Amino acid sequence: MPEGDTVWRTARQLDRALSGQPLTRCELRVPALATADLTGRRVLATVSRGKHLLTRVEGGLTLHSHLGMDGSWRIHAPGERWRGGPGHWIRAVLANSARTAVGYRLPVLELVRTDGEAAVVGHLGPDPLGPDWDPEEARRRLLADPGRAVGDALLDQRSLAGLGNVYKSELCFMLRVSPWLPVGRLPAPDRLTALARKLLELNKDRTARITTADPRPEHRLWVYGRAGRACRRCGTQVRVAGQGPAGQERPTYWCPRCQPPPTDPAR
């Protein structure tokens, strides 16, 4: 699933391509929006909120989209061949005289009132890449359930908006904590939220995500996607396991030596 940095970059691309001009073409290929047409309305802005995209148009309307696991928006010049996949994957087409934005495999596509955007994103926690970033509120939300595992708390968009599996695994490794450590026992929760923001800021303009400071393709990440390979710190074999509620487990990568499992504090 695309994470907050990817969604932020997508919002910027949509904003540059569409904002300030009226739409000359609008196709929203989902049953609920079959009769909706934004043609003629000027696009005001596209912004991201965590993993959500909000395209605001004249008349007080916002097109809300979410990329889910496999969705994407692609920008094309006039006459350019669309390259995001077969036609039956297309869920939205927004065009002006200079650019066409095509949304592929979007699991969420809906129109809401701009003054009612809170109905779709108001539940989200502070966004490390957003103007609403508040480190104190991020800390409060992260620690709201002290017995919850750190990995689960990081994936909860009500804690911090925009984090996904990659950052969950990388953050825990970089701070040398087990993803299964109860979040209430984090030695320095402020370091975790600050590092989350720093990593997303560093990566928001990159097409290849880097957490190690090494841009070489095989060296960009510490543990994510490296199950069975040697830990970059200690050489121990990196492990992977599902984490989360039954039926909704997400893969978590960690080094069992650098990130020892939590112990019973009563011992």
C-alpha positions in Angstrom: 0.0 0.0 0.0 1.3 3.5 -0.8 2.4 5.3 2.3 2.1 9.0 3.2 5.2 10.2 1.3 3.9 8.6 -1.9 0.4 10.0 -1.4 1.9 13.5 -0.7 3.8 13.3 -4.0 0.7 12.2 -5.9 -1.2 15.1 -4.4 1.5 17.5 -5.6 1.5 16.1 -9.1 -2.3 16.3 -9.3 -2.2 19.9 -8.0 0.4 21.0 -10.5 -1.5 19.3 -13.4 -5.0 20.4 -12.6 -5.2 23.4 -10.3 -6.2 26.8 -11.6 -8.0 25.6 -14.8 -11.5 24.4 -15.5 -12.1 20.7 -16.3 -12.8 20.0 -19.9 -13.5 16.3 -19.2 -14.7 14.5 -16.1 -15.5 10.8 -15.9 -16.1 9.1 -12.6 -16.5 5.5 -13.3 -18.1 4.2 -10.2 -21.9 3.5 -9.9 -22.5 6.0 -7.1 -21.1 8.8 -9.3 -22.5 7.7 -12.6 -24.4 11.0 -13.1 -21.9 13.3 -11.5 -20.1 15.7 -13.8 -17.5 18.3 -12.8 -16.9 19.6 -16.3 -16.5 23.3 -16.4 -15.6 23.7 -12.8 -12.2 25.1 -11.9 -9.9 22.9 -9.8 -8.8 24.8 -6.7 -6.3 22.4 -5.2 -5.4 18.8 -4.5 -4.0 18.0 -1.0 -3.1 14.9 0.9 -4.3 13.9 4.3 -2.4 10.9 5.5 -3.2 8.3 2.8 -6.2 10.2 1.5 -6.4 12.6 -1.5 -8.7 15.6 -1.6 -9.3 17.4 -5.0 -11.2 20.6 -4.4 -13.2 22.2 -7.2 -15.4 25.2 -7.5 -18.8 25.1 -6.1 -17.7 23.7 -2.7 -17.1 20.1 -3.8 -14.2 17.8 -3.1 -13.4 14.6 -4.9 -12.1 12.2 -2.2 -9.9 9.3 -3.4 -7.7 6.7 -1.7 -5.1 4.5 -3.4 -5.6 1.4 -1.3 -3.2 -1.4 -2.0 -2.8 -1.0 -5.8 -4.3 2.3 -6.8 -2.6 5.2 -8.6 -3.1 8.5 -10.4 -1.2 9.0 -13.7 -0.7 12.4 -15.4 -0.6 12.5 -19.2 0.0 15.2 -21.9 -2.5 15.6 -24.7 -2.2 12.7 -27.2 0.0 10.7 -24.9 -0.9 7.1 -24.5 -2.3 6.2 -21.1 0.0 3.8 -19.3 -1.5 2.9 -15.9 -3.2 -0.4 -17.0 -6.1 -1.7 -18.9 -9.2 0.4 -19.4 -11.3 -1.6 -17.0 -9.0 -0.5 -14.2 -9.8 3.2 -14.8 -12.1 4.8 -12.1 -11.6 8.5 -12.8 -10.6 10.8 -15.6 -10.0 14.5 -14.9 -8.7 16.7 -17.8 -8.1 20.3 -18.7 -6.6 21.7 -21.9 -3.0 20.8 -20.9 -3.1 17.6 -18.8 -5.2 14.5 -18.2 -5.2 12.8 -14.8 -6.3 9.2 -14.8 -7.1 7.2 -11.6 -6.5 3.5 -11.7 -7.9 0.9 -9.3 -9.1 3.4 -6.8 -11.0 1.5 -4.0 -12.4 4.8 -2.7 -13.9 7.5 -5.0 -16.6 9.9 -3.7 -17.8 13.4 -3.8 -18.3 15.3 -0.6 -18.9 18.9 0.4 -15.6 20.7 0.9 -16.8 22.0 4.2 -17.7 18.5 5.2 -14.3 16.8 4.5 -14.0 16.0 8.2 -16.6 13.2 7.6 -14.0 11.3 5.6 -10.7 12.4 7.1 -11.6 13.9 10.5 -10.8 10.7 12.4 -7.2 10.7 11.3 -4.3 11.5 13.6 -1.7 14.2 12.9 -0.1 14.0 9.5 3.7 14.2 9.6 3.6 15.9 6.2 0.6 18.1 6.9 0.0 21.6 8.2 -1.8 20.0 11.2 1.3 18.3 12.5 1.2 18.5 16.3 3.9 16.4 18.1 2.0 16.6 21.4 -1.2 15.3 19.9 0.7 12.6 18.0 2.3 11.4 21.3 -1.1 11.4 23.0 -2.7 9.4 20.3 0.2 6.9 20.0 0.0 6.2 23.7 -3.8 6.2 24.0 -3.8 2.4 24.6 -0.6 1.6 26.5 -0.9 -2.1 26.2 -1.1 -2.1 22.4 1.9 -3.3 20.4 4.0 -0.5 18.9 3.6 -2.0 15.4 -0.2 -2.0 15.7 -0.2 1.5 17.0 1.9 2.8 14.2 -0.4 1.3 11.6 -3.5 2.8 13.2 -4.2 5.9 11.1 -6.0 7.5 14.1 -2.5 7.7 15.8 -0.4 9.1 13.0 -1.8 9.5 9.5 0.2 8.1 6.6 2.4 5.4 8.1 2.3 1.9 6.6 4.2 -1.4 6.8 7.5 -0.1 5.5 7.8 2.7 8.0 6.4 0.6 10.8 9.2 -1.9 10.4 12.0 0.6 9.7 11.1 2.9 12.6 11.1 0.0 15.1 14.4 -1.2 13.9 16.0 2.2 13.9 14.9 2.8 17.5 15.9 -0.8 18.5 12.5 -1.7 19.8 10.4 -4.8 19.1 7.3 -4.2 17.1 5.5 -6.3 19.8 6.6 -4.1 22.6 3.6 -2.5 24.4 3.6 1.1 23.3 3.2 2.3 26.9 6.7 0.9 27.5 8.4 2.8 24.8 11.5 4.4 26.3 11.2 7.6 24.2 7.9 7.9 22.4 8.8 11.5 21.3 11.8 10.1 19.4 9.5 7.8 17.5 7.1 10.5 16.3 9.9 12.9 15.5 11.7 10.2 13.5 8.5 9.3 11.7 8.2 12.9 10.6 11.8 13.2 9.6 11.8 10.0 7.4 8.6 11.1 5.6 10.0 14.6 5.0 13.2 13.1 3.6 11.4 10.8 1.3 8.5 12.8 0.0 10.4 14.0 -3.0 12.0 10.7 -3.8 10.6 7.9 -6.0 12.8 5.4 -4.2 12.3 5.3 -0.4 15.5 5.4 1.7 15.9 5.0 5.4 19.6 3.9 5.6 21.0 7.0 3.9 22.5 4.7 1.2 20.8 5.2 -2.2 22.0 2.0 -3.8 19.0 -0.2 -4.7 19.9 -3.1 -2.4 20.9 -0.9 0.5 18.0 1.6 0.9 16.1 -0.1 3.7 17.2 -1.6 7.0 14.9 -4.6 7.4 11.7 -4.3 5.3 11.5 -6.9 2.6 14.8 -8.5 3.8 13.5 -11.7 5.6 16.2 -14.4 5.7 19.0 -11.9 5.0 21.7 -10.6 7.3 20.9 -7.7 9.5 22.9 -4.7 8.4 23.9 -4.0 12.0 24.7 -7.3 13.6 24.5 -10.0 10.8 21.6 -11.9 12.5 19.0 -13.2 10.1 16.1 -10.8 9.6 12.7 -12.3 10.4 9.2 -11.7 9.2 5.8 -12.5 10.8 2.3 -11.4 10.6 1.1 -8.8 13.1 -2.4 -7.5 13.8 -5.9 -8.8 14.3 -6.7 -12.3 13.0 -7.5 -12.2 9.4 -5.9 -8.7 9.0 -2.3 -9.5 9.8 0.3 -7.4 8.1 3.9 -8.5 7.5 6.4 -7.1 10.0 10.2 -7.4 9.6 12.6 -7.2 12.5 16.0 -8.3 13.7 15.6 -10.6 16.8 19.0 -9.5 18.2 18.8 -5.7 17.7 15.1 -5.8 18.7 14.7 -8.4 21.4 11.2 -9.4 22.3 9.5 -7.7 25.2 9.9 -9.3 28.6 7.5 -9.5 31.4 8.2 -6.4 33.5 7.2 -8.4 36.7 10.3 -10.6 36.3 
